[in-house]
Amino acid sequence: MATGSRSTEAPAGFSTLGLADSLLKAVTALGYEEPTPVQRETIPLILSGQDLIAQAATGTGKTAAFALPMIQRLMDGAAEAGAGRKGGKRRTRGLVLVPTRELAMQVAEATHKYARGTGISVVPVYGGAPMMQQMRALDRGVDIVVGTPGRVLDHIRRQSLGLDGVQVLVLDEADEMLDMGFAEDIDTILEATPPERQTTLFAATMPARLRGIADRHLRDPARITIAREKTAAGKLPRVRQVAYMVPRAHKGAALQRVLDMESPTSALVFCRTRIEVDTLVETLNAHGYRAEAIHGGMQQRQREAVMARFRAAKADLLIATDVAARGLDIRQLSHVFNYDVPSAPEVYIHRIGRTGRAGAEGVAITLAEPREHRLLRSIESMTKQKIEIATVPTVSDLRARRLELTSASIREQLVAGDLDSVRVVVQSLAGEFDVLDVAAAAVKLVHAHLSDGEERDERDVPSAALPRDVRGRREEEPGRPSRPRDAGRPSAAGTARIYIGAGRQAGIRPADLVGAITNEAGITSRELGVVQIADRFSIVEVPEEAADTVIDAMKRTSLRGQRVTIRRDRQT
């Protein structure tokens, strides 16, 4: 069996599994750092051509466990004479059956990413989508079909999907398919495939009916079980656990809302891949947070420098992958954030165990996609603790929270006393104004001061419940570039707007502008106001007293390798 050469730059562990170089490059590009237990156990077995029964919990990395070796086996098979073709058209050689349309889309998308550059094509088929569109895609020829049993059976009956060329078949979440009543459909589909095919079955549980299907359709299968780690009684820390249901496209905005609401003193944010870590750090820093990255792509000296800054409170947020976070000596964290639902309940326990130590109460916050309810229930079942499902904070919630913080600060000052030096001001004003109005004005000033640098334009952080960014984008008129919404509104008091003659079309991102200004002009990111990027230009709010310094400094540098026009915005 040809497996291809191995990449020396592949993540540790993946290069030992027998995967082809093209697939190692794919997992490296996706930011995977090391295989999960189910991937480590199953990939070599599937590559060997053996049938397999794998019992593993949802969310343990099963998709890569079966998709990567399936792609490789089809790549190897395509080299054989006439393989993969029937009358000049691709034959379907890989079939993945899944219980739901959501999982079909997810598995198809992941498989497509793994197969990039291999020539292997993937099509999902599921109910609730136009049949004719799927029939046209199948008619063009496809290597791997990912589908729900009912829709796959529909295509078989319409003769739009032929399974006589199937070499590798996967039953994913097979126990769930049985619970949904697909047992007879699965039998019918399996009987329509060649008996010499390879079959792999993945399930979280192994009921008698599923064992019956395995006995009828699998040939001398290897069996593996990925056991969950047991958690000793009382091991779980004192942690307030909250989950926000957020579509993936809005996770970044939702995280910013939650961060503003929680105001963590020191927090660890877990991501699945190093690419996700770098992207999130860039986004957060562009919006005025102090975030640092930790992942497997960094050298030891870089990691040590990051940790030194974090321990010295020069950064509030540490964004990390699970692998990179192992062994980090962080004595106390106020919050742990799961940017994605952890791959398994025991991973969740390990993560949240980093907060709530030494008798202190910690906070664990998870951003979950709507389809991940099952994962949350699995975590609750193992931990025997309830995870509160909450709504992403609104702009009104944030304002109310900031007023609470202002009130707490004033209360602390009242308790501390030592007000004699300013009491004369109150007495003087009380002779002219109502004393309650005097107090209200003072609170307003304190609130404005405490919120300085934290009050973000509500349009810059859209509600995660919205289907798209609320700022939107206007169509350009012929010969006239569009402006970011509100780009022409007056500058906030004490600020000036800087016009930069490059925007989205030049690849400019908020981080490019923030980084250039802070590095060249010597001001901090928290001193910057709204950053808005249009197609052909950008607008940045800076302190009025620093405007000329910023303009002069930016004129001496370049953005994305090009010199651009820098001036005060003429519409301010």
C-alpha positions in Angstrom: 0.0 0.0 0.0 1.4 3.3 -1.0 1.4 5.9 1.7 3.6 8.6 0.2 6.5 10.4 1.7 6.3 11.9 5.2 6.6 15.6 5.9 9.2 16.6 8.5 7.2 19.7 9.2 4.0 17.8 10.0 2.6 18.0 13.5 4.2 15.6 16.0 2.3 12.3 16.0 0.5 12.7 12.6 3.7 11.9 10.7 3.9 8.5 12.5 0.5 7.3 11.4 1.3 6.4 7.8 -0.5 9.3 6.1 0.5 10.6 2.7 2.5 13.8 2.4 -0.5 15.7 0.9 -2.6 14.8 3.9 0.1 15.8 6.4 0.3 19.1 4.7 -3.5 19.5 5.0 -3.6 18.9 8.7 -0.6 21.2 9.2 -2.3 24.0 7.2 -5.4 23.5 9.3 -3.4 24.0 12.5 -3.8 20.5 14.0 -1.0 19.9 16.5 -1.2 16.2 17.4 -3.7 13.4 16.8 -6.4 12.7 19.4 -6.6 9.2 20.9 -9.3 8.0 18.5 -7.3 9.3 15.5 -4.1 7.7 16.8 -5.8 4.3 17.2 -8.0 4.2 14.1 -6.0 5.8 11.2 -3.4 3.0 10.9 -6.1 0.3 11.1 -8.3 2.0 8.4 -5.2 2.5 6.2 -4.5 -1.2 6.5 -7.9 -2.0 4.9 -9.4 -3.7 7.9 -13.0 -3.3 9.0 -13.3 -1.5 12.3 -15.7 -0.9 15.1 -14.7 2.2 17.2 -16.6 3.2 20.3 -15.8 6.8 21.1 -17.8 9.8 22.5 -19.0 12.6 20.2 -16.5 15.3 19.7 -13.3 13.3 20.0 -12.0 14.0 16.5 -13.8 11.1 14.7 -14.2 12.9 11.4 -10.5 13.2 10.8 -10.1 9.7 12.2 -12.1 8.2 9.3 -11.9 10.9 6.6 -8.1 11.1 6.4 -7.4 7.4 5.8 -10.5 7.1 3.5 -9.1 9.9 1.3 -5.7 8.2 1.2 -7.2 4.7 0.3 -9.1 6.3 -2.5 -6.0 8.1 -3.7 -4.2 4.8 -3.7 -7.1 3.0 -5.4 -7.3 5.7 -8.2 -3.9 4.6 -9.4 -5.2 1.2 -10.3 -6.3 0.5 -13.8 -9.8 1.9 -14.4 -10.4 2.8 -10.8 -12.8 5.6 -10.0 -14.1 5.8 -13.6 -17.2 4.5 -15.3 -17.8 5.6 -18.9 -15.3 8.5 -18.3 -17.2 9.7 -15.2 -16.0 9.4 -11.6 -17.7 6.6 -9.6 -18.6 7.1 -6.0 -16.0 5.1 -4.1 -16.4 6.5 -0.6 -19.7 6.7 1.4 -20.3 8.2 4.8 -23.7 7.8 6.5 -24.6 10.3 9.3 -27.8 10.8 11.3 -28.5 14.5 10.6 -28.2 17.1 7.8 -26.1 19.3 10.1 -23.6 16.6 10.6 -23.6 15.8 6.9 -22.7 19.4 6.1 -20.0 19.4 8.8 -18.4 16.1 7.8 -18.5 17.0 4.1 -16.9 20.4 4.7 -14.1 18.9 6.9 -13.5 16.1 4.4 -13.2 18.7 1.5 -10.6 20.6 3.5 -8.6 17.4 4.2 -8.8 16.4 0.5 -7.6 19.8 -0.8 -4.9 19.3 -3.4 -5.6 15.5 -3.8 -8.2 15.7 -6.6 -10.7 13.8 -4.4 -14.2 15.4 -4.6 -16.9 15.4 -1.9 -20.7 16.0 -2.1 -23.2 16.1 0.8 -26.7 14.8 0.3 -29.5 15.3 2.9 -33.2 16.0 3.2 -34.6 19.5 3.2 -32.4 20.5 0.3 -33.3 20.6 -3.4 -33.2 17.1 -4.9 -32.4 18.2 -8.4 -29.4 20.2 -7.3 -28.0 17.2 -5.6 -28.8 15.0 -8.6 -26.8 17.3 -10.9 -23.8 17.3 -8.5 -23.9 13.5 -8.4 -24.3 13.2 -12.2 -21.1 15.1 -12.7 -19.3 12.4 -10.8 -18.0 12.4 -7.2 -15.5 10.4 -5.2 -17.1 10.7 -1.7 -20.7 11.1 -0.8 -21.6 12.2 2.8 -25.3 11.7 3.4 -28.2 10.9 5.7 -29.7 7.4 5.2 -33.1 8.6 4.0 -31.8 10.9 1.3 -29.1 8.4 0.2 -31.8 5.8 -0.2 -33.9 8.3 -2.2 -31.0 8.8 -4.6 -30.5 5.0 -5.0 -34.1 4.6 -5.9 -33.9 7.4 -8.4 -30.7 5.8 -9.8 -28.9 9.1 -9.3 -26.5 7.5 -7.0 -24.8 4.2 -7.7 -22.9 2.3 -5.0 -21.5 -0.5 -7.0 -18.0 1.2 -6.9 -17.9 1.8 -3.1 -14.6 0.8 -1.6 -14.8 2.5 1.8 -18.0 2.9 3.8 -18.3 4.7 7.2 -21.2 4.6 9.6 -20.7 7.7 11.8 -22.7 8.1 15.0 -24.3 4.8 14.1 -26.2 4.5 17.5 -27.8 7.8 16.8 -29.0 6.7 13.4 -30.6 3.7 15.0 -32.3 5.9 17.6 -33.7 7.9 14.7 -35.3 4.9 13.1 -32.8 4.4 10.2 -32.0 0.7 10.9 -33.8 -0.7 7.9 -32.5 2.1 5.6 -28.9 1.3 6.7 -29.4 -2.4 6.0 -30.8 -1.6 2.5 -27.9 0.8 1.7 -25.2 -1.6 2.9 -26.7 -4.4 0.8 -26.4 -2.1 -2.3 -22.6 -1.9 -1.9 -20.0 -4.5 -2.9 -19.4 -7.2 -0.3 -15.6 -6.7 -0.6 -15.8 -3.0 0.6 -14.1 -1.8 3.8 -16.6 -0.8 6.5 -15.9 1.2 9.6 -18.5 1.9 12.3 -18.3 4.7 14.9 -20.6 5.0 17.9 -20.7 6.4 21.4 -22.7 3.4 22.6 -23.0 -0.2 21.4 -26.6 -1.4 21.8 -27.7 -4.9 20.8 -29.3 -3.8 17.5 -26.1 -2.1 16.5 -24.1 -5.2 17.3 -26.5 -7.1 15.0 -25.8 -4.7 12.1 -22.1 -5.1 12.7 -22.3 -8.9 12.7 -24.3 -8.9 9.4 -22.2 -6.4 7.5 -18.6 -6.2 8.9 -15.9 -8.7 8.2 -13.8 -9.7 11.2 -13.6 -6.1 12.4 -10.9 -4.7 14.7 -12.5 -3.2 17.8 -11.3 -0.2 19.8 -12.8 1.7 22.7 -11.6 5.2 23.7 -12.4 5.2 27.4 -13.4 8.4 29.2 -11.3 9.4 32.1 -12.9 9.0 35.4 -13.2 12.1 37.6 -12.9 11.6 41.3 -15.6 12.9 43.6 -14.8 16.4 44.7 -12.2 16.9 42.0 -14.1 19.5 40.1 -13.2 23.1 41.1 -15.7 25.8 42.3 -16.5 27.2 38.9 -19.5 29.1 37.6 -20.2 27.4 34.2 -22.0 29.2 31.4 -22.5 28.5 27.7 -23.6 30.9 25.0 -25.2 29.4 21.9 -23.5 31.3 19.0 -23.3 30.6 15.3 -19.7 30.2 14.2 -19.6 33.3 12.1 -20.4 35.5 15.1 -18.2 33.9 17.7 -15.6 36.6 17.6 -18.1 39.4 18.2 -19.8 37.4 20.9 -16.6 36.8 22.7 -15.9 40.5 22.8 -19.3 41.2 24.3 -18.8 38.5 27.0 -15.3 39.8 27.8 -16.7 43.3 28.2 -19.4 41.9 30.5 -17.1 39.7 32.6 -14.1 42.1 32.8 -11.7 39.2 33.6 -8.5 40.1 35.5 -6.6 37.2 33.8 -8.2 34.7 31.4 -7.2 31.7 29.3 -9.0 31.3 26.0 -8.8 27.8 24.4 -9.0 27.3 20.6 -8.8 24.1 18.6 -6.1 25.1 16.1 -3.1 27.4 16.0 -4.6 29.3 13.0 -7.7 30.0 15.1 -5.4 31.2 18.0 -3.5 33.7 15.7 -6.7 35.0 14.1 -8.4 35.6 17.4 -5.4 37.3 18.9 -5.2 39.6 15.9 -8.9 40.4 16.1 -8.9 41.1 19.9 -5.8 43.3 19.8 -7.3 45.3 16.9 -10.3 46.0 19.2 -8.2 47.2 22.1 -7.8 44.1 24.2 -4.4 42.9 25.4 -4.1 39.4 24.1 -1.1 37.0 23.6 -0.9 33.7 21.7 0.5 30.4 22.8 0.6 27.4 20.4 2.8 24.7 19.1 4.2 26.8 16.2 6.2 29.0 18.6 9.7 28.5 19.8 10.4 28.0 23.5 11.9 31.5 23.9 8.8 33.0 22.4 6.6 31.0 24.7 8.6 32.1 27.7 8.4 35.8 26.7 4.7 35.5 26.3 4.3 34.0 29.7 6.5 36.6 31.3 4.3 39.4 29.9 1.1 37.5 31.0 2.4 37.0 34.6 3.5 40.7 34.7 -0.1 41.7 33.8 1.0 43.2 30.6 -1.6 41.0 28.9 -5.0 40.2 30.2 -5.9 37.3 27.8 -3.8 34.2 26.9 -5.1 32.5 23.7 -3.9 28.9 23.5 -4.4 25.5 22.0 -4.8 22.5 24.4 -1.4 21.1 23.5 0.4 24.4 24.0 -1.4 25.0 27.3 -0.2 21.8 28.9 2.3 22.3 31.6 1.8 26.1 31.8 2.4 27.4 35.3 -0.4 29.8 35.8 -1.2 30.2 39.5 -4.6 32.0 39.3 -7.0 32.7 36.5 -10.3 34.5 37.0 -11.8 33.0 33.8 -11.4 30.1 31.3 -13.1 30.6 27.9 -13.8 27.7 25.5 -13.9 29.4 22.1 -15.1 25.9 20.9 -16.8 23.1 22.8 -13.9 20.8 23.9 -13.5 17.6 22.0 -14.4 15.4 25.1 -15.8 15.9 28.6 -12.5 15.1 30.2 -10.8 17.9 28.1 -13.4 20.3 29.4 -12.7 19.2 33.0 -9.0 19.8 32.5 -9.6 23.2 31.0 -11.9 24.6 33.7 -9.6 23.1 36.4 -7.3 26.0 35.7 -9.6 28.4 37.4 -11.3 28.3 40.8 -8.2 27.1 42.5 -7.1 27.6 46.2 -10.7 28.0 47.3 -11.4 30.9 45.0 -14.5 30.9 42.7 -13.7 30.8 39.0 -15.7 31.2 35.8 -15.8 28.9 32.8 -17.5 30.2 29.7 -18.1 28.2 26.5 -19.2 29.4 23.1 -21.2 26.6 21.5 -22.8 26.3 18.1 -26.5 25.4 18.2 -25.8 21.9 16.8 -23.5 21.2 19.8 -26.2 20.8 22.4 -25.4 17.1 22.6 -21.8 17.8 23.5 -22.9 20.1 26.4 -25.3 17.4 27.6 -22.5 14.9 27.5 -20.3 17.2 29.6 -23.1 17.8 32.1 -23.7 14.0 32.4 -20.0 13.3 33.2 -19.4 16.2 35.5 -22.8 16.0 37.3 -22.9 19.8 37.1 -25.3 22.1 35.3 -24.0 24.4 32.6 -26.1 27.5 32.4 -27.3 28.4 28.9 -27.2 32.2 28.6 -28.0 34.9 26.0 -25.1 36.9 24.5 -25.1 40.3 26.3 -26.7 43.2 24.5 -25.4 46.8 24.3 -27.8 47.7 27.0 -26.5 44.9 29.2 -23.0 46.2 28.8 -24.0 49.8 29.7 -25.8 48.5 32.8 -22.7 46.4 33.7 -20.4 49.4 33.4 -22.7 51.5 35.6 -22.5 48.6 38.2 -18.7 48.8 38.1 -18.8 52.6 38.5 -21.2 52.2 41.5 -18.9 49.6 43.1 -15.8 51.9 42.6 -17.7 54.8 44.3 -18.8 52.6 47.1 -15.2 51.5 47.8 -14.2 55.2 47.9 -16.9 56.0 50.4 -16.0 53.1 52.6 -12.3 54.1 52.5 -13.1 57.7 53.5 -10.4 60.4 53.2 -12.8 62.8 51.4 -12.1 66.0 53.3 -10.0 67.5 50.6 -12.8 67.4 48.0 -15.8 67.9 50.4 -15.4 71.7 50.0 -16.2 71.3 46.3 -19.5 69.6 47.0 -20.4 72.2 49.7 -19.7 75.0 47.2 -21.8 73.5 44.4 -24.6 72.5 46.8 -25.2 76.2 47.4 -26.0 76.6 43.7 -27.4 73.2 42.6 -29.4 70.4 44.1 -27.0 68.1 46.0 -28.4 65.0 44.1 -27.6 66.7 40.8 -24.1 67.4 42.0 -23.7 63.8 42.9 -25.1 62.6 39.6 -22.7 64.8 37.6 -19.8 63.5 39.6 -20.9 59.9 39.0 -21.2 60.7 35.3 -17.6 62.0 35.2 -16.3 59.0 37.1 -18.2 56.6 34.8 -16.8 58.3 31.7 -13.3 58.0 33.2 -13.6 54.4 34.2 -15.1 53.4 30.8 -12.4 55.3 28.8 -10.9 52.8 26.4 -13.6 50.2 27.1 -16.6 51.8 25.5 -16.7 50.4 22.0 -19.0 51.7 19.3 -21.9 49.2 19.4 -21.7 48.9 15.6 -18.2 47.5 15.9 -19.4 44.5 17.9 -22.6 43.2 16.3 -25.1 41.1 18.3 -24.4 37.4 17.7 -28.1 36.9 17.2 -28.0 38.9 14.0 -27.6 37.0 10.7 -24.9 39.4 9.5 -22.7 42.3 10.7 -25.0 45.2 11.6 -22.6 47.7 10.1 -23.3 46.2 6.7 -21.7 47.6 3.6 -23.2 49.9 0.9 -22.8 49.2 -2.8 -20.3 51.5 -4.5 -21.6 54.1 -6.9 -19.7 54.2 -10.3 -16.5 56.0 -9.9 -17.0 56.7 -6.2 -15.7 54.5 -3.3 -18.1 53.6 -0.6 -17.4 54.9 2.9 -17.8 52.9 6.1 -21.1 53.7 7.7 -20.8 56.7 10.1 -17.3 57.5 8.6 -18.5 61.0 8.0 -19.9 61.6 11.5 -18.1 64.2 13.7 -15.2 62.9 15.7 -15.7 62.2 19.4 -14.6 65.0 21.7 -10.8 65.2 21.9 -10.2 63.0 18.9 -9.3 63.4 15.3 -10.1 61.2 12.3 -7.1 60.1 10.1 -7.7 59.2 6.5 -5.6 56.3 5.2 -5.7 55.7 1.4 -5.9 51.9 1.5 -8.6 49.5 2.5 -10.1 46.0 2.0 -9.0 45.8 -1.7 -5.4 46.3 -0.6 -5.7 43.5 2.1 -5.7 46.0 5.0 -7.0 44.7 8.3 -7.7 46.4 11.6 -4.6 44.8 13.1 -2.4 46.3 10.3 -3.5 49.8 11.1 -3.4 49.4 14.9 0.0 47.8 14.7 1.5 50.4 12.4 0.2 53.4 14.4 1.2 52.0 17.8 4.6 50.9 16.6 5.5 54.1 14.6 3.7 56.8 16.5 4.4 55.6 20.0 0.8 55.6 21.3 -1.1 52.6 22.7 -4.0 50.7 21.1 -6.3 51.8 24.0 -5.8 55.4 22.9 -7.2 54.7 19.5 -10.9 55.0 18.8 -13.0 53.4 16.1 -11.2 51.7 13.2 -13.3 51.5 10.1 -12.2 49.9 6.8 -13.8 50.5 3.4 -12.9 49.0 0.0 -10.4 51.6 -0.9 -9.6 53.5 2.2 -9.7 53.4 6.0 -10.6 55.8 8.9 -8.9 55.7 12.3 -9.8 57.9 15.3 -6.8 59.1 17.3 -6.3 61.6 20.2 -6.4 65.1 18.8 -3.1 66.0 20.4 -1.4 63.0 18.7 -3.0 63.4 15.2 0.0 65.3 13.6 2.5 62.9 15.2 0.5 59.9 13.8 0.3 61.4 10.3 4.0 62.2 10.2 5.0 58.8 11.5 2.7 57.0 9.1 4.0 58.9 6.1 7.4 57.5 6.8 6.2 53.9 6.8 4.3 51.5 4.5 1.2 49.3 4.8 1.3 45.9 3.3 4.5 46.9 1.5 3.0 50.0 -0.1 3.1 53.8 0.5 -0.3 55.2 1.0 -1.9 58.7 1.4 -2.2 59.7 5.1 -4.0 62.9 6.1 -6.8 64.2 8.3 -10.2 63.1 7.2 -11.8 66.0 5.3 -15.3 65.1 6.3 -14.6 65.6 10.1 
